[in-house]
Amino acid sequence: MGLFMKKDQPYQQEFRLLLRSKKEIIHPDHQLKDLEYIVFDTETTGFHPYAGDEIISIGAVKITAGEITETFHTYINPLRPVPPEIQTLTGITDQRLEDQPLLLEGLYEFLQFAYQSYLIAHSADFDLHFLNIALKKNLGLKIKHPIIDTMNIAYHLHPRWDSHSLDLLLQYYQIPIMDRHDALGDAKMTAKLFHCLLKKLEERGITTVGALKRNMPSVCRQAPYLKY
């Protein structure tokens, strides 16, 4: 664990508490627009978590009653060089990461911010693979939060489109693109996109967690104890 956390940082039991499921936050009658969400994004050294790529940045925003109320951002020192193409894409250099938190320290801070909230991400599986591989490898744990994927919502709302990329959706919903490929910037834009998608869902009569799960099963995941 010493490679991933500084001395006196949290241990496995404290991670377990942060990752503990809380069934009460998921109820089929909960109104989607009234829930608290954590919209997050990661930047990484590459696109292949199973081949050794690592997280270098996590950004997130908290949405309460439809408004961004808090923000979170941390860089993470991957203990390896950042490839030149990733430095160009994200603007994150090796020098920027030298004195930043190590992996589990950064994850712990993020999980404190996201404690027992719905998680939202665009193409959520990509970010979850990185988070879960890190947690599994070092602690034998995994993310248990309920998760909503904005890309899957867009797929259901716009099934004839060839692409449901974040860039295309931001353009379609006329959301200004700012700080693209910055974890916090992407989280803020995804939060605005989710707000637009919620309006589209409401037009179809999908206003509750249960209705979302019934109509779009792949969108709202990791809630096995929720029956519909």
C-alpha positions, 0 to 999 in steps of 0.5 A: 500500500505504501506505493499508493498512499502517503504515511498515515493515510486511510486504511481498508476499513475506512474505504469499506465505510465509504463504499458501503451501500445505503439502500435508502438512497434508492427508491423507485418513487424518488423523483429524478429531478430532486435527487442529489448527484455526483457528476464525475470524470477522470483523466488517465495516462491512456485508454486501457486500464487493464494494460496498466494505464492510470488515473491522473485526475478526478473532477466532480460536481455535486448537483442538489435540486438541479443546481451545482452546489459543490465541486471537487478536483484532485490530480493524482501522481501515477508514478509513471510518465504521462505519454506526450499525446495525453499531455497534449490532450489534457494539458497535464504534465509530469511536472504538474503531477510530481507533488500530487496525491498518490492513487489511493489518497486521491480516491479516498478524497473523491469517495468522501465527496461522493459518499452515498450519492448517485454517480453520473458519468458520460460513458461511465464504464470507462471511468468505472473500470479505472476506479474499480481496478485501482480499488480491487488491486489495492484493497479488494473493493469496488464502487457500489454507488448507483450509477446513471450513464448520460451516454446511455440516456442519449442512446435511448433518446436519439437511437438513430444517431451514429455517435453519442459522444460528449462533444456531439451532445454538447453541440446538439444541446447548445452547451458551451464547450469549456475546459474540454479534457479537464476532469472538472471541466468535463464534469461540469459540462456533463452535469449541464447535459444531464439537466437537458436530458432530464427535461427530455425524459420528463417529456416522455413521462419518465420522472422517477428512478423506477420509470427510468429503470423500467424504460431504460434498464442499461442506464441506471445500474448497480442497484440489485436490491431495487425491484420494479 
